[in-house]
């Protein structure tokens, strides 16, 4: 899944986000040597990463799952809280969240999506709910 920020200066926005983290203005997010962002709160730390991808007039943040897969609901927390941080600190108004899955993520995002569907189906079977 991808969070997209439409901006005239995607590289500049990415630099500003990292500077705000480095300066302590943004305290709930950190980034690693590769530049991937993760939430700092104990219950969310390293549950996933948001990998920035610069494009013409847009900055994309692709959700990268950990090796064991994304736990249910983590994608929503990461997208929602990161979008909130962007709106609060950078006045980003043109935000989009897409369920687009990338081919290189077959072992990660796609597998996690399939896992969630399997968990939901099992839950419906247990509760007797219709599929």
C-alpha positions as a Markdown table, in Angstrom:
| # | Residue | x | y | z |
|---|---|---|---|---|
| 1 | Unk | 0.0 | 0.0 | 0.0 |
| 2 | Unk | 1.2 | 3.5 | -0.8 |
| 3 | Unk | 0.7 | 6.9 | 0.7 |
| 4 | Unk | 1.1 | 9.6 | -2.0 |
| 5 | Unk | 1.8 | 13.3 | -1.4 |
| 6 | Unk | 1.3 | 15.5 | -4.4 |
| 7 | Unk | 3.9 | 18.3 | -4.2 |
| 8 | Unk | 5.9 | 20.4 | -6.6 |
| 9 | Unk | 9.2 | 19.6 | -4.8 |
| 10 | Unk | 9.1 | 15.9 | -3.6 |
| 11 | Unk | 12.9 | 15.8 | -2.9 |
| 12 | Unk | 12.6 | 19.0 | -0.9 |
| 13 | Unk | 9.7 | 17.7 | 1.1 |
| 14 | Unk | 11.6 | 14.5 | 1.9 |
| 15 | Unk | 14.6 | 16.6 | 3.1 |
| 16 | Unk | 12.3 | 18.7 | 5.3 |
| 17 | Unk | 10.7 | 15.6 | 6.9 |
| 18 | Unk | 14.1 | 14.2 | 7.8 |
| 19 | Unk | 15.3 | 17.5 | 9.1 |
| 20 | Unk | 12.2 | 17.8 | 11.3 |
| 21 | Unk | 12.9 | 14.4 | 12.7 |
| 22 | Unk | 16.6 | 15.2 | 13.3 |
| 23 | Unk | 15.7 | 18.5 | 14.9 |
| 24 | Unk | 13.2 | 16.9 | 17.3 |
| 25 | Unk | 10.2 | 18.8 | 15.8 |
| 26 | Unk | 8.7 | 15.4 | 14.8 |
| 27 | Unk | 9.2 | 13.0 | 17.7 |
| 28 | Unk | 7.0 | 10.1 | 16.8 |
| 29 | Unk | 8.8 | 8.9 | 13.7 |
| 30 | Unk | 12.4 | 7.9 | 13.0 |
| 31 | Unk | 14.2 | 6.7 | 9.9 |
| 32 | Unk | 17.0 | 4.2 | 9.3 |
| 33 | Unk | 20.1 | 4.3 | 7.2 |
| 34 | Unk | 18.1 | 3.3 | 4.1 |
| 35 | Unk | 15.7 | 6.2 | 4.7 |
| 36 | Unk | 12.7 | 4.1 | 5.6 |
| 37 | Unk | 10.4 | 5.6 | 8.3 |
| 38 | Unk | 9.0 | 3.7 | 11.2 |
| 39 | Unk | 6.8 | 4.8 | 14.1 |
| 40 | Unk | 8.6 | 5.3 | 17.4 |
| 41 | Unk | 5.8 | 4.3 | 19.8 |
| 42 | Unk | 6.7 | 1.0 | 21.5 |
| 43 | Unk | 3.6 | -0.9 | 20.2 |
| 44 | Unk | 4.2 | 0.2 | 16.6 |
| 45 | Unk | 8.0 | 0.4 | 16.3 |
| 46 | Unk | 9.3 | -1.6 | 13.4 |
| 47 | Unk | 5.9 | -3.2 | 12.7 |
| 48 | Unk | 6.4 | -1.8 | 9.2 |
| 49 | Unk | 8.3 | 0.8 | 7.4 |
| 50 | Unk | 7.3 | 3.5 | 5.0 |
| 51 | Unk | 9.9 | 3.7 | 2.1 |
| 52 | Unk | 10.0 | 7.1 | 0.3 |
| 53 | Unk | 10.0 | 7.1 | -3.5 |
| 54 | Unk | 10.4 | 10.4 | -5.3 |
| 55 | Unk | 8.4 | 10.8 | -8.5 |
| 56 | Unk | 7.6 | 13.9 | -10.7 |
| 57 | Unk | 5.3 | 16.1 | -8.6 |
| 58 | Unk | 4.7 | 13.4 | -6.0 |
| 59 | Unk | 6.4 | 11.7 | -3.0 |
| 60 | Unk | 5.2 | 8.1 | -2.4 |
| 61 | Unk | 5.6 | 6.2 | 0.8 |
| 62 | Unk | 5.4 | 2.4 | 0.1 |
| 63 | Unk | 4.5 | 0.3 | 3.1 |
| 64 | Unk | 7.3 | -2.3 | 3.7 |
| 65 | Unk | 6.3 | -5.2 | 6.0 |
| 66 | Unk | 8.7 | -6.9 | 8.4 |
| 67 | Unk | 9.9 | -10.5 | 7.5 |
| 68 | Unk | 7.0 | -12.1 | 9.5 |
| 69 | Unk | 4.4 | -10.0 | 7.7 |
| 70 | Unk | 2.2 | -7.1 | 8.7 |
| 71 | Unk | -0.1 | -7.6 | 11.6 |
| 72 | Unk | -3.7 | -6.7 | 11.0 |
| 73 | Unk | -4.4 | -3.0 | 11.2 |
| 74 | Unk | -0.7 | -1.9 | 11.1 |
| 75 | Unk | -1.1 | -0.5 | 7.6 |
| 76 | Unk | -4.0 | 1.8 | 8.7 |
| 77 | Unk | -2.1 | 3.0 | 11.7 |
| 78 | Unk | 1.1 | 3.8 | 9.7 |
| 79 | Unk | -0.7 | 5.5 | 6.9 |
| 80 | Unk | -3.1 | 7.5 | 9.2 |
| 81 | Unk | -0.4 | 8.7 | 11.6 |
| 82 | Unk | 2.1 | 9.5 | 8.9 |
| 83 | Unk | -0.5 | 11.4 | 7.0 |
| 84 | Unk | -1.5 | 13.3 | 10.2 |
| 85 | Unk | 2.2 | 14.2 | 10.8 |
| 86 | Unk | 2.5 | 15.5 | 7.3 |
| 87 | Unk | -0.6 | 17.6 | 7.6 |
| 88 | Unk | 0.4 | 19.0 | 11.0 |
| 89 | Unk | 4.0 | 19.8 | 10.3 |
| 90 | Unk | 4.2 | 20.4 | 6.5 |
| 91 | Unk | 0.7 | 21.6 | 5.5 |
| 92 | Unk | 0.3 | 18.7 | 3.0 |
| 93 | Unk | -3.2 | 18.9 | 1.8 |
| 94 | Unk | -3.1 | 16.6 | -1.3 |
| 95 | Unk | -2.7 | 13.2 | 0.2 |
| 96 | Unk | -3.8 | 9.9 | -1.3 |
| 97 | Unk | -3.7 | 6.4 | 0.1 |
| 98 | Unk | -3.9 | 3.6 | -2.4 |
| 99 | Unk | -4.1 | -0.1 | -2.1 |
| 100 | Unk | -1.7 | -0.4 | -5.0 |
| 101 | Unk | 0.6 | -3.4 | -4.7 |
| 102 | Unk | 4.0 | -3.5 | -6.3 |
| 103 | Unk | 5.3 | -6.6 | -8.1 |
| 104 | Unk | 8.6 | -6.6 | -6.2 |
| 105 | Unk | 6.6 | -7.0 | -2.9 |
| 106 | Unk | 5.2 | -10.4 | -3.8 |
| 107 | Unk | 6.8 | -11.9 | -0.7 |
| 108 | Unk | 5.8 | -9.0 | 1.5 |
| 109 | Unk | 2.8 | -6.7 | 0.9 |
| 110 | Unk | 0.9 | -9.1 | -1.3 |
| 111 | Unk | 1.5 | -12.0 | 1.0 |
| 112 | Unk | 0.4 | -9.9 | 4.0 |
| 113 | Unk | -2.7 | -8.9 | 2.1 |
| 114 | Unk | -3.5 | -12.6 | 1.4 |
| 115 | Unk | -2.8 | -13.5 | 5.0 |
| 116 | Unk | -5.3 | -10.8 | 6.2 |
| 117 | Unk | -7.9 | -12.2 | 3.8 |
| 118 | Unk | -7.3 | -15.7 | 5.3 |
| 119 | Unk | -7.6 | -14.4 | 8.8 |
| 120 | Unk | -10.9 | -12.6 | 8.0 |
| 121 | Unk | -12.3 | -15.8 | 6.3 |
| 122 | Unk | -11.3 | -17.9 | 9.4 |
| 123 | Unk | -13.0 | -15.4 | 11.7 |
| 124 | Unk | -16.2 | -15.5 | 9.6 |
| 125 | Unk | -16.2 | -19.3 | 9.7 |
| 126 | Unk | -15.8 | -19.2 | 13.5 |
| 127 | Unk | -18.6 | -16.7 | 14.0 |
| 128 | Unk | -20.9 | -18.2 | 11.3 |
| 129 | Unk | -21.0 | -14.9 | 9.4 |
| 130 | Unk | -21.7 | -15.0 | 5.6 |
| 131 | Unk | -18.7 | -14.5 | 3.3 |
